Amino acid sequence: MKFGKRLKKQVEESLPEWRDKFLEYKRLKKLVRLISSFSGAGDGDGRGEAAFVRLLDGEIDRINAFFLEQEEEFVIRQRELQETVEKMAGGGGGRRQAVDAAEMRRVRKEIVDLHGEMVLLLNYSAVNYTGLGKILKKYDKRTGRLLRLPFIDKVLRQPFFTTELISRLVRDCEATMEAVFSISSLEAMAGDRRFRKGCPDADVAEMAPMADHQGIFRNTVAALATMKELRSGSSTYGLFSLPPMSAAAPFSPESDVLQTCSRVQIVDPVTI
C-alpha cells in the first residue's frame, strides 16, 4: 500500500479529535509535483525549495505542538490515576467496599483508555516521521536535490520524535494496570456483584462505558498494526526508516513498549 493511502486509512482510524493533526502529506505532495514541473526551466533563485522548506517547518511546528500538548495531558492523567489507585489500595471494608467497587470500574476504564491513547501517540510520532521521510525522498528524486539528509537530521531532534517520556508513561501505566486488575481487585468486584444480586440494572450500568472503551481498543489495535508495518523491515527499509520492531531496542526507547503492547491484538477487550 502506498504511504498516502496508508496515512489516509490511519487518520480515519484515529480518534476524531486527532484527525486534523497529522502531517498534510497530500498538500506537500502537490507542492513537490508543482516544483518539479518547473525544475526543467530551472529554479536558480531557489524559491521553490524555500517554499517547500517553509511548509515542512510549519508542519513540524504543528505536529510538535500537538504532541507536547498530549504528552503534558498524559503526565497529569497518569499522576492523578496513580494517586487514586494508591488511595483505593488503603480503603476499608463494609459499605466502603461497594463504593470502592464502583470506583474501581471507573478507574479501570480510565487506565485502559489512557494506555490506549498513549500508544496512539507513539503511533502518531512514527507515522509523521515516516511521512516526512517519504515526502523528502520524493522531493529529492523529482528535483535532483539532496534535501532529505540534512532535514531528517533536524527532524530527529524534534520533540515529537523524542519519545522517551511517553514510552516511560506507557510502561508506568502498564504497571498500574497490573495492580488494578490484580486478583484482589477482581475478588472485590465479585463480592460487590453478590451484594447487588437481584438488581439486573446494575450489570447494565456496569457495561455502559464499554462503547467508548471499544472505540479506543479498535483504534489502538489499528495503531499497533500500522507501527508494525512501518517497522517491518521491508525491501524499502533504509537509512531513514524506523528500525524494525524486532531490532529496535538499541535505537528507540519505545521498542520494548511496542513489543509488549502488540499482544493486545490477540486478546479480547477487558470488560470494564
For each residue, the residues with C-beta under 8 A, 3 or more apart:
1: 5 6 9
2: 5 6
3: 6 7 25 130 131 134
4: 7 8 25 26 29
5: 1 2 8 9
6: 1 2 3 9 10 226 229
7: 3 4 10 11 22 23 25 127 131
8: 4 5 11 12
9: 1 5 6 12 13
10: 6 7 13 14 22 123 127 222 223 226
11: 7 8 14 19 22
12: 8 9 19
13: 9 10 218 219 222 223
14: 10 11 18 19 22 120 124 219 223
15: 18 19 117 120 219
16: 19
17:
18: 14 15 21 22 66 120 124
19: 11 12 14 15 16 22
20:
21: 18 62 63 66 124
22: 7 10 11 14 18 19 25 63 124 127 128 131
23: 7 28 59 63 127 128 131 132 135
24: 27 28 59
25: 3 4 7 22 28 29 131 134 135
26: 4 29 30
27: 24 30 31 55
28: 23 24 25 31 32 52 55 56 59 135
29: 4 25 26 32 33 135 138
30: 26 27 33 34
31: 27 28 34 35 51 52 55
32: 28 29 35 36 52 135 138 139 142 143
33: 29 30 36 37 142
34: 30 31 37 38 48
35: 31 32 38 39 43 48 49 51 52 139 142 143
36: 32 33 39 142 143
37: 33 34 40
38: 34 35 41 43 48
39: 35 36 42 43 48 142 143 144
40: 37
41: 38
42: 39
43: 35 38 39 46 47 48 49 143
44:
45:
46: 43 49 50
47: 43 50 51
48: 34 35 38 39 43 51 52 143
49: 35 43 46 52 53 143 145 147
50: 46 47 53 54
51: 31 35 47 48 54 55
52: 28 31 32 35 48 49 55 56 139 147
53: 49 50 56 57 147 151
54: 50 51 57 58
55: 27 28 31 51 52 58 59
56: 28 52 53 59 60 132 135 136 151
57: 53 54 60 61
58: 54 55 61 62
59: 23 24 28 55 56 62 63 132
60: 56 57 63 64 132 155 158 160
61: 57 58 64 65
62: 21 58 59 65 66
63: 21 22 23 59 60 66 67 128 158 160
64: 60 61 67 68 158 159 160
65: 61 62 68 69
66: 18 21 62 63 69 70 124
67: 63 64 70 71 121 124 125 159 160
68: 64 65 71 72 159 160
69: 65 66 72 73
70: 66 67 73 74 117 121 124
71: 67 68 74 75 121 165 166 169
72: 68 69 75 76
73: 69 70 76 77
74: 70 71 77 78 114 117 118 121 166 169
75: 71 72 78 79 165 169
76: 72 73 79 80
77: 73 74 80 81 110 114
78: 74 75 81 82 114 169 172 173 176
79: 75 76 82 83
80: 76 77 83 84
81: 77 78 84 85 107 110 111 114 173 176
82: 78 79 85 86 172 176
83: 79 80 86 87
84: 80 81 87 88 103 107
85: 81 82 88 89 107 176 179 180
86: 82 83 89 90
87: 83 84 90 91
88: 84 85 91 100 103 104 107
89: 85 86 179
90: 86 87
91: 87 88 96 97 100
92: 96 97
93: 96 97
94: 97
95: 98 99
96: 91 92 93 99 100
97: 91 92 93 94 100 101 188 191 192 195
98: 95 101 102 192 195 196
99: 95 96 102 103
100: 88 91 96 97 103 104 188
101: 97 98 104 105 188 189 191 192
102: 98 99 105 106 192
103: 84 88 99 100 106 107
104: 88 100 101 107 108 180 185 188 189
105: 101 102 108 109 189 206 209 272
106: 102 103 109 110 209
107: 81 84 85 88 103 104 110 111 180
108: 104 105 111 112 180 181 270 272
109: 105 106 112 113 209 212 213 272
110: 77 81 106 107 113 114
111: 81 107 108 114 115 173 176 177 180
112: 108 109 115 116 177 213 216 217 270 272
113: 109 110 116 117 212 213 216
114: 74 77 78 81 110 111 117 118 173
115: 111 112 118 119 170 173 174 177 220
116: 112 113 119 120 216 217 219 220
117: 15 70 74 113 114 120 121 216
118: 74 114 115 121 122 166 169 170 173
119: 115 116 122 123 170 220 223 224 257 261
120: 14 15 18 116 117 123 124 219 220 223
121: 67 70 71 74 117 118 124 125 166
122: 118 119 125 126 163 166 167 170 223 227 254 257 258
123: 10 119 120 126 127 223 224 226 227
124: 14 18 21 22 66 67 70 120 121 127 128 160
125: 67 121 122 128 129 160 161 163 166
126: 122 123 129 130 226 227 230 231 242
127: 7 10 22 23 123 124 130 131 226 230
128: 22 23 63 124 125 131 132 160
129: 125 126 132 133 155 160 161 242
130: 3 126 127 133 134 230 241 242
131: 3 7 22 23 25 127 128 134 135
132: 23 56 59 60 128 129 135 136 151 152 155
133: 129 130 136 137 148 152 240 241
134: 3 25 130 131 137 138
135: 23 25 28 29 32 56 131 132 138 139
136: 56 132 133 139 140 147 148 151 152 240
137: 133 134 140 141 148 240
138: 29 32 134 135 141 142
139: 32 35 52 135 136 142 143 145 147 148
140: 136 137 143 144 145 146 147 148
141: 137 138
142: 32 33 35 36 39 138 139
143: 32 35 36 39 43 48 49 139 140
144: 39 140
145: 49 139 140
146: 140 149 150
147: 49 52 53 136 139 140 150 151
148: 133 136 137 139 140 151 152 240
149: 146 152 153
150: 146 147 153 154
151: 53 56 132 136 147 148 154 155
152: 132 133 136 148 149 155 156 240
153: 149 150 156 157
154: 150 151 157 158
155: 60 129 132 151 152 158 161
156: 152 153 161
157: 153 154 161 162
158: 60 63 64 154 155 161 162
159: 64 67 68 162
160: 60 63 64 67 68 124 125 128 129
161: 125 129 155 156 157 158
162: 157 158 159 165
163: 122 125 166 167 252 253 254
164: 167 168 253
165: 71 75 162 168 169
166: 71 74 118 121 122 125 163 169 170 254
167: 122 163 164 170 171 253 254 257
168: 164 165 171 172 253
169: 71 74 75 78 118 165 166 172 173
170: 115 118 119 122 166 167 173 174 254 257 261
171: 167 168 174 175 256 257
172: 78 82 168 169 175 176
173: 78 81 111 114 115 118 169 170 176 177
174: 115 170 171 177 178 260
175: 171 172 178 179
176: 78 81 82 85 111 172 173 179 180
177: 111 112 115 173 174 180 181
178: 174 175 181 182
179: 85 89 175 176 182 185
180: 85 104 107 108 111 176 177 185
181: 108 177 178 185 186 270
182: 178 179 185 186
183: 186 187
184: 187 188
185: 104 179 180 181 182 188 189
186: 181 182 183 189 190
187: 183 184 190 191
188: 97 100 101 104 184 185 191 192
189: 101 104 105 185 186 192 193
190: 186 187 193 194
191: 97 101 187 188 194 195
192: 97 98 101 102 188 189 195 196
193: 189 190 196 197 202 203
194: 190 191 197
195: 97 98 191 192
196: 98 192 193 199 202
197: 193 194
198:
199: 196 202
200: 203 204
201: 204 205
202: 193 196 199 205 206
203: 193 200 206 207
204: 200 201 207 208
205: 201 202 208
206: 105 202 203 272
207: 203 204 210 271 272
208: 204 205 211
209: 105 106 109 212 213 272
210: 207 213 214 269 271 272
211: 208 214 215
212: 109 113 209 215 216
213: 109 112 113 209 210 216 217 269 272
214: 210 211 217 218 269
215: 211 212 218 219
216: 112 113 116 117 212 213 219 220
217: 112 116 213 214 220 221 264 269
218: 13 214 215 221 222
219: 13 14 15 116 120 215 216 222 223
220: 115 116 119 120 216 217 223 224 261 264
221: 217 218 224 225 264 265
222: 10 13 218 219 225 226
223: 10 13 14 119 120 122 123 219 220 226 227
224: 119 123 220 221 227 228 258 261 262 264 265
225: 221 222 228 229 265
226: 6 10 123 126 127 222 223 229 230
227: 122 123 126 223 224 230 231 245 258
228: 224 225 231 232 245 258 262
229: 6 225 226 232
230: 126 127 130 226 227 241 242
231: 126 227 228 242 243 244 245 248 258
232: 228 229 237 244
233: 237 244 246 247
234: 237
235:
236: 241
237: 232 233 234 241 244
238: 241
239:
240: 133 136 137 148 152
241: 130 133 230 236 237 238
242: 126 129 130 230 231 248 252
243: 231 247 248 251 252 255
244: 231 232 233 237 247 248
245: 227 228 231 248 255 258 259 262
246: 233
247: 233 243 244 250 251
248: 231 242 243 244 245 251 252 254 255 258
249: 252 255 256
250: 247
251: 243 247 248 255
252: 163 242 243 248 249 255
253: 163 164 167 168 256 257
254: 122 163 166 167 170 248 257 258
255: 243 245 248 249 251 252 258 259
256: 171 249 253 259 260
257: 119 122 167 170 171 253 254 260 261
258: 122 224 227 228 231 245 248 254 255 261 262
259: 245 255 256 262
260: 174 256 257 263
261: 119 170 220 224 257 258 264
262: 224 228 245 258 259 265
263: 260 266 267
264: 217 220 221 224 261 267
265: 221 224 225 262
266: 263
267: 263 264
268:
269: 210 213 214 217
270: 108 112 181
271: 207 210
272: 105 108 109 112 206 207 209 210 213
